[in-house]
Amino acid sequence: MMLVFITLFSSLTLTKPTYEWDLLPYMANAMQIVDEQPIDVLHTNVYEAAVKALPTHAYSSLLGSPSRFVLSEDSEAFRQTMTFFYDARIVYNYIMAGMLASGLNPVFAYYFFSTLCAVISLLLLMRLIPAKLPVAMHFVMPFIVLAFGLMTVARLATPDALAALTTISLYFILLRNKLLLLLILLPLVVFIRTDLILLIGLFHAYLLFGNRVSKVLVVISGLATIFAYLYLNHVIVEGDPWSSLLGYNFGEKPTHPADYHYPVPVSQYLEILNIGIYSFSYIPIFFAFCMLTVMGVVILASRYFSQTANLKFSVQHLDLLFVILSSAVYFLLHFLLFPVGWTRFFAAQYSLVAVVVCWCFFSIHAAREKSTAEMLDFLKAK
């Protein structure tokens, strides 16, 4: 069943992708890694590749605004934009550079990689919890993938599918109790997408206040994360301040961002935050996420799922509760720093909470049915 779904899912995402302008600067960064070239040559090559690979209407929509049109004509404006924050996705850019170097169509390569990440995420979610998978989960998983964000990121030529896969992988490693491996990997995650440092901090806090791994190792991993973040933003690339991210996305979008100053006073931030909060009225998945989060906390806090005599199960119980609570906290922190409810930022959190809550529900139901059946057999025997 899952093989059929994966085939249909991949076919849909590859034949009906979401075309966004972000494809062009990411493509430019990867091309520059493969073959460093003058910006005017790179600029021409990127737009020529896009013209050849994109449908006419899709290409036209990418140039639909005045600023985008200027970027298509002005190579210096394009250079400043492609290095604004697109170059900080180091791992993604190098992976795509490798795919482009192999001879794949540059546009197809991006959507293929996003689909691949989404499919691997699905497979990890299927095996996320180290216990027997309830049969009902095989029927629920396709709906989780379709409804909770993985399809969204699979159809984008951005690092969001890779970020979702990375997030799910970290929780997978935690639930497999591979804590030393987790501490080694956490500092490297900032090279995938810098906002994931919020998630890394939550993992470090959880491990620091637990008794499952040396606190010294947790502190070392935390310091290594800070060093990696600073090294990325001050040595590898020229990091852009938080105000630039807000000012560029919510205010004026200059064609030459390196020459522009982005002041974000408190009043403007509060206005952006207010707009972001109201935007949730158009995002039903957010309310489903909130509902499942509450359900998950209630289920995991109930006696039905607590067996304190079994230490191994107690650890799993805490880990599952951490999955739900940390997903909610990450969502809140990310929203406060960047007040948008875009599904592509939270596909992993949405999917993880949905899987954990459904798994708990089906497992508890199965346990109750089994105990009821045993009681009926006992009464019948008497």
N, C-alpha and C positions, 0 to 999 in steps of 0.2 A: 504493500500500500504506500509506504513512504517513498519507495523508489519511483512510483508513478507520480506522486505529488511533486517530488524534487524535479522530475523531468518537465512536468507541466509548469512548475514555478519558474524554472530556469528559462524555459521557452518564452514565457510571458515577459519576464524582466529584460531579456535580451532583445526581444522584438518590439517592446513598448517601453523604452527607457525614458527617463525624464531629462530633457536637455536643458542645462543651465550654463551660464557664462563661465562659472568656475572651472569648467572643463578646460578652457583655453590657457589660463595661467598655470594650472597643474601640468598640462601637456608641455608647456614651455619649460617649466623647471625640469621635467624629466628629459626632454630633448637636450637641454643644456648639459645635463649630466652625461648623456650618451656621447655628445659631440659638442664641446664648447665652441661657440660661434658668436660673431658680433651680433648685437641686439637687432640691428636692422635685418640681417639675414634670418635670425631666429624668428622674428616677428612675421616675416613673409612666409616662412615654412609652417608656422603654427596655423595661420589663417588659410593657407593653401590646403593643408591637411584637413582642416575643418570643412572647407568648401567641398572637398572631394567625398568626405565620409558622411556628412550630415545631410538630411533631407533639406530641400530648399527652404521650406517654411520654417524649419528649426533654426537654420543658419540666420535667416532674416530676423527671427525673434531675438537672437543673441545680440543683434546690432540695433535693437528697437529703440533704445534710449539715446539721447544726444551724447552722453558721456561714453557709452559703449561704442558709439560710432567714432568718436574721437580716438579711442583706444585702438580701433581697427586701422586708423590712419596714421597715428603718431607712435613710432616705435619707442621713444623715450617715455611717453606716458604709460605705454604697456609695460616697459621694464620696471618702472616704479611700482606699478600695481602688482605685477607678478612676484615682487620681492616684499610686498607690504606685509602679508602674513602667510602667503601660500608657500613660501620657501621653508617655513619652520616645520612642515610635515615631512621630516627627514626620511623616516622609514618608508612612508608611502611613496615619496618621490623616487627613492632608489629602487623600490620594487617595480614601479611602473617604468623606470628607465631600463631595468633588465628585460621587461616584457617588450618594450619598444625595440631594444637592441636585438631581440630574437626574431624580429621581422613582422610581428603582428601589426595589423591595422591600428594606428594610434588611438582612434576613437573607440573601436571595438574592444581594445585591450582594457580600457578603463571600466567599461560596463561589465565585461567578462569577470574582471577581478572583483568588483563589488558583488556580483552574483555568487561567485565562488565563496567569498567571505560569508555571505548570508547563508549559504547551504551548509558550510562547516559549522556556523553558529547553531543552525537547526540540529545538526547531529550531536553537538555538545550538549544542547539543551535536553535532548532525548536521554542522555546519560549523565545529566547534571548531578542528580542525587544518587549516592552510592547505595541503592537499594533496588529491589525488584520493581520494575516499571509497571504500574497498573495498566491493564489492557485498554482501559478507556482513554489513557493518555495518547495512544496511537491515533485515536479519532479526533482528539482535541488539538494536538500539535499543529496540524495544518491551519486551523483557524487562528491560533496564537501567532503563527508566522505571518498570516495575511492581515491580521487586525492590529497587531501591536508593534509595528514599525520595521520589521525586517524586510518586508517587501519594499517599503519606502526607501531604505538605504541601498537595497540591491539595485534600484533603478537610477541611482545617482552616480555620477563620475566624480566622487569626492572621497575623502578618507573616512567617511562616517561608517561605512560597512566594516572597514578594518578596525575602527575604534569600538564598534559593537562586538566584533569577534574577540578583540583583546579583553574587553570588560567581562564577557561571558567566560573566557578562558581563565581569568584570574579567580573568579568565583568557583570554577570547576576545580582548579588546583587547590583552593582552600578546602573545598568539600572532600577532596581526596587526601587531605591532611599532609600535603607536600609543602610544609611551611618554609623549609630552607630554600626550596626552589622558588617559592613565592617571593621571599625577601630578596632574592637575587634579581628577579625579573622586575619588581616594582620600580626601581630607579630608571629602568630602560623605557618604561611606558611613556614618559614625557616626550620621547622622540617620535611617538606615533601621533599624539595630539596633545598640545600643551594643557588644555583644560582638564585633562585626565589627572592632573596633579591633585585635584580635589578628591578624586576617588582613591588615589594612592594614600593620601592623608587619612582617609577613613579606615583603610586596611591597616595602616601602621597603628592607629589608635586602638583598633580592635585587638590586634596582636599584642600591643604593649600592655594592655590591662588584663590580658589573659595569662594563663600559666602553662601554655603549650610550647613556647619557644623562648629562648634566652632574650631577655630584655636588651642586653648589650647588642645582640645581632639586629634587633628591631631598630635601635637607635642608629647603628651603623648604616642600615638600609635607608633610614630616614635622612641622614646626613648626605648619603650618596645621591638620594633623590634631589635634594636641594642643590647639590653641586651640579648634577646633570642638567637641571633646569636653568641654572645660571650660565653654565657652559654653552648650552644650546642658544640662549638668547643674547649672549654677549661675545661669544667667540665664533660659533658656527654661523649664526645669522645675526643680523641686527634686529633685536627684538623690538616690537612696537608696544607702547604703553597701553594700559587698559582704556584710558580715555580715547585713544585713537580707534580702538575697536568699536567703542560705543559711538563716537562721533562719526565715523565713516559709515556705519550700518544704519544709524538712526537720524543722521543729519545730512548735510551736504556730501555728495560723493564726488570729490574733485578728481579730475583726470590725472593730476600729478600729486598723489598723496604724500610723497616725501617732502614736498614744499609747503604742506598745509599744517596748521596748528589746530588741534582739536580740544578746545576747552569744554569741559562738561561740569558746569556748576550743579550744586545740589538740587536746585529747582528743576533743571533740565533732566537730571537723573530720575527724580520723582515723577516727572511727566512721562518719561520712557517706561518707568516701572508700572505706572497706572495703565498705560496703553497695553503693556504686556499682560497684565492681570485680566483686563477686559477681553483680550484676544482668546482666552481659554473658553469663552462662550461659543467659539467656533471649532473647538477641538474636543469632540466627544471622547477620544481615547484618554484624555487627561482625567475625566471623571471616572472612567472604567479603572484606571490606574489607582485613583484614590480609593475607590470601593474595594478593590482587591487588596490594597495595602491594609485597610482596616480589617477586612476579613482574615487576612493572613496573621496579623498580630493577635486577633481574638483566638484564632484556631491554635496558634503556637503557644499562647498563654493559658490554654485550657488544660484541664487534667487529662483529657482524652489523648493528648500527644506527649505527655510527660511521664518518663520512667526513670526516676532519679537513681534507682538501683543499678541501672545499666549505664556505666560511665561513657562508653562509646556512643550510645544512643543520645546521651545528654549532650555530648559535644556536637553531634549532628543537629540536635535541636537548637542549640545556640547559634550554630552556623547558618541554619535556615532563617532564624529570626534576624540575624545580621544581614542576610541577603535582602530581606524586605525593608528593614529600617534604614540600612545604608543606601539603598536605592532611593528611598524617599528623601533622605538628607542630601544626597548628591543632587537630586532634582532641585531641591530648594536652594542650595548654595549656587548651583549653576545659574538658576533663574535670577537670583539676586545680583550676580555679577554680569549676566548677559540676559536681560529680561525679554526672552522670547520663548514661546512654547513649541518651537519646531520639533516635530517628531524625530527627525534625523539625529538630534542630539541625545535622545533618551530611548532609542529603540531597544538597547540592551536592558535598561532598567525596566521598561514596560514588559518585555518578554520574560525576564527573570522572575518578576513578581507573579506574573500570570502562571508560569510553569510551577513555581513553588506552591502557590495557593491551590491550584488544581490537583497537584500531586498529593498534598496534605488532605484535601477533601476526599479524593478517591481512596486514599489509604485508610483514612478513618472510617469511611463507609464500608470498605471491605472488612475491616476488623470487626465492626459492629455486626455485619451480616454473618461473619464466621462465628462469633460468640452467640448470636441468636440461634443459629443453626445447631450449635452444640447443645444449647439449652433445650431446644425442641427435641433433639434426639434423646437427651437424658430423661425428659419427662415422658417421652414415648416408651422408653425402656422400663420405666417404673410402672 
